[in-house]
């Protein structure tokens, strides 16, 4: 083929005709004659005319300026996606072509680097959570919760999932979608409107002999910490599993889920070295006790030795339907978020144990500082009394919530999440404070909020 003047779409009219001539066709319509006429689109797509490369760059920049993002505004948003600092080494390593365009790990003989990276990721997640084994990652925190539900169903063949307190509303929706077609009933136990955590007495009533598992988020959607030992005791009294969805960075200073009896640990891993990217992609992590290994969804990388005794890595122990008989599979998850999981691996390696502790402590300290300063303005009231990690909910009493958010946006802040659209709580603002936020930024936000 002759070189095209276009950098990215090489199929010029002349080149298309050259290919058609080579195949013995006179037109594209003749090439696609096997497609029934009644399902073809008999009109041009409503798309603008092609632009030159400089024009396209300018157009995309103009569109990008319409977005409000962490590059132009100081971010206090959370709700599952957080503005954490990402060391430069993460982008430098994940952007290398051997990782960025890596071959699928199915053929171990040509993908040892990819497999080793996943193996190291699994090891780090296991150590962080205290669990025995981890898979190679799932799509996101929501699907990780849903897959944990299906795994619990496969383990004990019970049909009720009890959700304890305020798990992320979108996680609940995904679980309900999965459950609808598997004969699973989901029971949601409300949170205590004083503490912000699950009502333990109502949880104990909801967990029956038919309960496969109790799902709890810690910190919960509001950022508050649940009483996990008591929740585990309630679950185990009825021989139900305990599934915990956790913020991975919180585990640098909180007890690991294994210490309070968790059977399955899941969560959204975006905070580990992945950018916010307007909400994705991230990755879901999934770890469990060794006794459930053969029921665990998704890919698992194992370490082995070859015929010559050399260390090597290979996919192993998979419960997905492509590898075993479909009726025995527990999941149809066919992939993992390899590049996002790699970013987490590089991040955790670069930060080290003490670095993760430092990040978690800064999140804790700065969020509590901002919480106290906002209360001092007289425009906010405490919504709940439970302790929190890096995110908290406050009730705005200074007037109209929409007006507050608009003024804060105008001042250059992404102010937090008005949770009324997700939950029936009026004038409730969910604010996240990460290690990136400076005292000056927090003070400026508090000052502007106090003036509205």
C-alpha positions in Angstrom: 0.0 0.0 0.0 1.1 3.6 -0.7 1.6 5.8 2.3 -1.4 7.8 3.3 -1.4 11.5 4.1 -3.5 10.7 7.2 -1.7 9.7 10.4 -4.3 7.5 11.9 -6.9 6.5 9.3 -4.9 5.1 6.4 -7.8 3.9 4.3 -8.1 6.6 1.7 -10.5 6.2 -1.2 -7.7 5.1 -3.4 -6.4 2.6 -0.9 -9.9 1.2 -0.4 -10.2 0.7 -4.2 -6.8 -0.9 -4.3 -7.8 -3.5 -1.7 -11.2 -4.1 -3.4 -9.4 -4.7 -6.7 -7.1 -7.2 -5.1 -10.0 -9.1 -3.7 -12.0 -9.0 -6.9 -14.8 -6.6 -5.8 -15.9 -3.5 -7.5 -17.3 -1.7 -4.4 -17.8 -1.9 -0.6 -21.4 -2.7 -1.2 -20.5 -5.7 -3.2 -18.0 -6.7 -0.5 -20.7 -6.6 2.2 -23.5 -8.0 0.0 -24.1 -10.9 2.4 -25.5 -8.4 5.0 -29.3 -8.2 4.5 -30.5 -5.0 3.0 -33.2 -4.4 5.5 -30.7 -4.1 8.4 -28.4 -1.6 6.7 -28.4 2.1 7.4 -29.6 3.8 4.3 -28.4 7.3 5.2 -25.3 9.1 6.2 -24.4 9.3 9.9 -25.1 12.7 11.4 -21.5 13.4 12.0 -19.6 16.7 11.4 -17.2 17.0 8.5 -13.6 15.7 9.0 -11.1 18.2 10.6 -7.5 18.6 10.0 -5.2 17.5 12.8 -4.6 21.0 14.2 -8.3 21.8 14.1 -9.1 18.5 15.9 -6.7 19.3 18.7 -8.2 22.7 19.1 -11.7 21.3 19.1 -10.9 18.6 21.8 -9.2 21.2 24.0 -12.3 23.4 23.8 -14.5 20.4 24.8 -12.1 19.6 27.7 -12.4 23.1 29.1 -16.1 22.5 29.7 -15.2 19.8 32.2 -14.7 20.7 35.9 -11.9 18.5 37.1 -9.1 18.1 39.6 -6.7 19.9 37.3 -8.7 23.1 37.4 -10.5 22.8 40.8 -9.4 21.6 44.2 -11.1 18.3 44.8 -13.0 17.4 47.9 -15.1 14.7 46.1 -15.1 11.1 47.1 -17.9 8.5 47.2 -15.6 5.7 46.0 -13.1 7.7 43.7 -10.5 9.9 45.4 -7.9 12.4 44.5 -4.7 10.8 45.9 -1.1 11.7 45.0 0.4 9.4 42.3 4.2 9.2 42.3 5.7 9.8 38.8 7.2 6.3 38.8 3.7 4.8 38.4 3.1 6.5 35.0 6.7 5.9 33.9 6.5 2.2 34.4 2.9 1.5 33.4 3.4 3.5 30.2 6.2 1.2 29.0 5.1 -0.7 25.9 5.8 -4.1 27.4 3.2 -3.4 30.0 0.9 -0.9 28.2 0.4 -3.2 25.2 1.2 -6.5 27.0 0.1 -9.8 25.5 -2.6 -11.8 27.2 -1.3 -14.0 30.0 -3.0 -17.1 28.6 0.3 -18.1 26.9 2.7 -18.1 29.8 5.8 -18.8 27.6 5.6 -15.3 26.1 4.0 -13.3 29.0 6.1 -14.0 32.0 6.5 -10.3 32.8 2.8 -9.8 32.9 2.2 -12.9 35.0 4.9 -12.0 37.5 3.4 -8.4 37.9 0.0 -10.0 38.6 1.6 -12.4 41.0 3.2 -9.6 42.9 0.0 -7.7 42.9 -1.9 -10.7 44.4 0.8 -11.0 47.1 0.5 -7.3 48.1 -3.3 -7.5 48.3 -3.1 -10.6 50.4 -0.7 -8.9 52.8 -2.7 -5.7 52.9 -6.0 -7.5 53.7 -4.5 -10.3 55.8 -6.3 -12.9 53.7 -4.7 -16.1 52.3 -5.2 -15.6 48.5 -6.1 -12.9 46.0 -7.2 -13.0 42.4 -5.7 -10.9 39.6 -8.3 -8.2 40.1 -11.9 -7.6 38.8 -13.6 -4.8 36.9 -14.3 -2.4 39.9 -15.5 -2.3 43.5 -19.1 -2.8 42.6 -18.6 -6.0 40.5 -16.2 -7.3 43.2 -19.1 -7.1 45.7 -21.4 -8.8 43.3 -18.9 -11.6 42.6 -18.4 -12.1 46.3 -22.1 -12.6 46.7 -22.1 -15.2 43.9 -19.1 -16.9 45.5 -20.9 -17.0 48.9 -23.9 -18.6 47.2 -21.6 -21.3 45.6 -19.9 -22.0 49.0 -23.0 -22.6 51.2 -25.9 -22.8 48.7 -28.0 -20.3 50.7 -30.1 -17.7 49.0 -30.1 -14.5 51.1 -27.6 -11.7 51.2 -27.9 -9.2 54.0 -26.4 -5.8 53.4 -25.4 -4.2 56.7 -25.8 -0.4 56.9 -24.9 2.1 54.1 -22.9 0.2 51.5 -22.3 2.3 48.4 -25.7 2.7 46.7 -24.3 1.8 43.3 -22.6 -1.3 44.7 -26.0 -2.4 46.0 -27.6 -1.8 42.6 -25.0 -4.0 40.9 -25.6 -6.7 43.4 -29.3 -6.5 42.9 -28.8 -6.8 39.1 -26.7 -9.9 39.5 -29.1 -11.3 42.1 -32.3 -10.9 40.0 -31.2 -13.8 37.7 -29.7 -16.1 40.3 -32.6 -16.5 42.7 -30.9 -14.5 45.4 -32.8 -12.3 47.8 -31.1 -9.1 49.0 -32.1 -7.7 52.4 -30.8 -4.2 53.3 -30.5 -3.4 57.0 -30.7 0.4 57.6 -28.1 2.5 59.2 -28.6 4.1 62.6 -29.4 7.8 62.0 -27.5 8.8 65.1 -24.2 6.9 64.6 -24.3 6.5 60.8 -23.5 2.8 61.1 -25.6 -0.3 60.9 -28.3 -0.9 63.5 -27.0 -4.1 65.1 -30.3 -5.2 66.6 -32.0 -5.1 63.2 -29.0 -6.8 61.6 -29.3 -9.7 64.0 -33.0 -10.0 63.2 -32.3 -10.0 59.4 -29.6 -12.7 59.5 -31.4 -16.0 59.4 -30.4 -19.6 58.8 -30.9 -18.9 55.0 -28.3 -16.1 55.0 -25.4 -16.9 52.7 -23.4 -13.8 53.8 -23.4 -10.4 55.4 -21.9 -7.6 53.2 -20.6 -4.6 55.0 -18.5 -1.6 53.8 -15.8 -0.2 56.0 -15.4 2.7 56.1 -19.0 2.8 54.9 -20.4 5.1 52.2 -20.5 8.0 54.6 -16.9 7.4 55.6 -17.7 6.1 59.1 -16.3 2.9 60.7 -18.5 -0.1 61.4 -18.2 -2.4 64.4 -16.9 -5.3 62.4 -16.3 -7.7 65.3 -20.0 -7.5 66.3 -21.1 -7.8 62.7 -18.9 -10.9 62.2 -20.3 -12.5 65.4 -23.9 -11.9 64.1 -23.0 -13.5 60.7 -21.2 -16.5 62.2 -24.0 -17.2 64.6 -26.0 -18.3 61.6 -23.1 -19.8 59.7 -23.1 -17.0 57.2 -19.9 -15.6 55.6 -18.7 -12.1 56.2 -17.9 -10.0 53.1 -16.2 -6.7 53.7 -15.7 -4.0 51.2 -12.8 -1.8 52.3 -10.8 1.3 51.4 -7.3 -0.3 50.7 -5.5 2.8 52.1 -7.4 2.6 55.4 -5.8 -0.8 56.0 -2.4 0.8 56.5 -3.7 2.0 59.9 -6.8 -0.1 60.6 -6.8 -3.8 61.6 -6.8 -6.0 58.5 -10.1 -7.7 57.7 -8.7 -11.1 58.5 -8.3 -10.1 62.2 -12.0 -9.7 62.8 -13.0 -12.9 60.9 -13.8 -11.7 57.3 -14.1 -14.5 54.8 -14.0 -12.4 51.6 -12.5 -9.0 51.2 -13.3 -6.8 48.2 -13.0 -3.1 47.3 -12.3 -0.4 44.8 -8.6 -0.1 44.2 -8.5 3.2 42.4 -6.9 4.9 45.4 -3.8 2.8 44.8 -2.0 4.8 42.1 -4.8 5.3 39.6 -6.1 8.7 38.6 -9.7 9.7 39.1 -10.3 9.9 35.3 -13.9 11.2 35.7 -14.8 8.0 37.6 -12.8 5.2 35.9 -11.3 3.0 35.0 -10.2 1.6 38.4 -10.1 -2.0 39.5 -11.8 -4.3 42.0 -9.7 -6.3 44.3 -10.8 -9.6 45.7 -9.2 -11.8 48.4 -10.5 -14.6 50.5 -9.6 -17.5 52.8 -7.7 -20.4 51.4 -10.6 -22.8 51.8 -12.6 -20.9 49.2 -9.8 -20.7 46.6 -11.5 -23.1 44.1 -14.6 -21.0 44.2 -12.8 -17.6 43.7 -13.8 -15.8 40.5 -11.5 -14.5 37.8 -7.9 -15.1 37.0 -5.3 -16.4 39.5 -1.6 -16.4 38.8 0.5 -19.1 40.5 4.2 -19.5 41.0 5.9 -22.7 39.8 9.1 -24.1 38.4 9.8 -25.4 34.9 11.5 -28.6 33.8 14.9 -27.1 34.4 14.0 -25.9 37.9 13.6 -22.2 36.9 11.0 -20.0 38.7 8.0 -19.3 36.5 4.4 -18.1 36.6 1.2 -19.5 35.1 -2.6 -19.1 35.3 -4.0 -21.6 37.7 -6.9 -22.5 40.0 -9.6 -20.8 38.0 -13.3 -21.3 38.6 -14.4 -19.4 35.4 -16.5 -21.1 32.8 -13.8 -21.0 30.1 -11.7 -23.3 32.0 -14.0 -25.8 33.7 -17.5 -27.3 33.0 -20.0 -24.5 33.0 -22.3 -26.0 35.5 -19.4 -26.1 38.0 -18.2 -22.5 37.4 -18.9 -19.8 39.9 -18.3 -16.8 37.6 -18.1 -15.8 33.9 -15.5 -13.1 34.6 -13.1 -13.5 31.7 -10.5 -10.9 32.4 -8.9 -8.6 34.9 -7.9 -4.9 35.0 -4.3 -5.8 34.4 -2.9 -2.3 33.7 -4.8 -0.6 36.6 -3.7 -3.5 38.9 -0.1 -3.0 37.7 -0.4 0.7 38.6 -1.4 -0.3 42.1 1.5 -2.7 42.3 4.0 0.0 41.3 2.3 2.4 43.7 2.5 0.1 46.7 6.1 -0.9 45.9 7.1 2.8 45.6 5.3 3.9 48.8 6.4 0.9 50.9 4.8 0.0 54.3 5.7 3.3 56.0 4.6 5.4 53.0 1.2 3.8 53.0 0.9 4.5 56.8 2.0 8.1 56.2 -0.7 8.6 53.5 -3.4 7.1 55.7 -2.4 9.2 58.7 -2.4 12.4 56.7 -5.9 11.5 55.3 -7.1 10.9 58.9 -5.6 14.1 60.4 -6.6 16.4 57.6 -10.2 15.2 57.3 -10.7 15.6 61.1 -9.2 19.1 60.9 -11.6 20.1 58.1 -14.5 18.5 59.9 -13.9 20.6 63.0 -13.3 23.8 61.1 -16.5 23.5 59.1 -18.5 23.0 62.3 -17.0 26.3 63.6 -18.6 28.2 60.8 -22.0 27.6 62.3 -23.2 26.6 58.8 -22.9 22.8 59.4 -24.0 20.3 62.0 -22.7 16.8 62.7 -24.8 14.2 60.9 -23.5 11.1 62.7 -21.3 10.3 65.7 -19.3 7.3 64.6 -15.5 7.8 64.0 -14.5 8.3 60.4 -11.3 7.8 58.3 -10.9 10.3 55.4 -14.5 11.1 54.4 -17.4 12.4 56.4 -21.0 13.6 56.0 -22.3 16.9 57.4 -25.7 18.5 57.4 -25.7 22.0 55.8 -27.8 24.4 57.8 -26.7 27.6 56.2 -29.4 27.7 53.5 -29.8 26.2 50.0 -27.4 23.3 49.3 -27.4 24.1 45.5 -26.3 27.7 46.2 -23.5 26.5 48.4 -22.2 24.1 45.8 -22.4 26.7 43.1 -20.5 29.3 45.1 -17.8 26.8 46.0 -17.5 25.7 42.3 -17.1 29.4 41.3 -14.4 29.7 43.9 -12.4 26.8 42.4 -13.5 23.9 44.6 -15.2 20.6 43.8 -17.2 20.8 47.0 -18.3 17.2 47.7 -21.3 15.1 47.0 -24.9 16.1 47.7 -26.2 12.6 48.5 -29.9 13.4 48.2 -29.9 12.0 44.7 -28.7 8.6 46.0 -30.2 8.6 49.5 -33.1 10.3 51.2 -31.0 12.8 53.2 -31.7 16.5 52.7 -28.8 19.0 52.8 -26.2 16.3 53.4 -22.8 16.9 52.0 -20.2 14.1 51.7 -16.7 15.5 51.8 -13.4 13.6 51.2 -10.0 14.9 52.3 -6.9 13.1 51.0 -3.3 13.6 51.8 -3.0 16.0 48.7 -5.1 18.7 50.3 -3.1 21.4 52.0 -4.1 23.4 55.1 -4.3 26.5 52.9 -6.8 24.7 50.5 -8.9 23.5 53.4 -8.9 26.9 55.1 -9.9 28.6 51.9 -12.8 26.1 51.4 -14.0 26.6 55.0 -13.8 30.4 54.6 -15.8 30.4 51.4 -18.4 28.0 52.8 -18.8 30.2 55.9 -19.5 33.2 53.7 -22.3 31.7 51.6 
